[in-house]
């Protein structure tokens, strides 16, 4: 059986034994909900949510959003149509006013020329 050639010092043997206890780099990830750093597969210390709960919340929000967008789009298009109708009515009224003003100025000009 092999025998060591020289004696190992106390520090060398202790280093060998403590090699397993050196701290390693912590694998921290950002919380999906609040953005704080947390350990993977653990509850967030800031917002108390697990990743599964946060993902479920995001998925339910994503499912709800398209319906709201569709409703707002229909509201916006109907309101835009109403605005366009109102604008066209206003422009028609303004054109009538302008035409009547033009006719009045033409009549005034012709009366002034006739009087001169």
ABEGO torsion letter per residue (X at the ends): XBBBABBBBAAAAAAAAAAAABBBBBBBBBBAAAGBBBBBGBBBAAAGBBAAAAAAAAAAAAAAAAAAAAAAAAAAAAAAAAAAAAAAAAAAAAAAAAAAAAAAAAAAAAAAAAAX
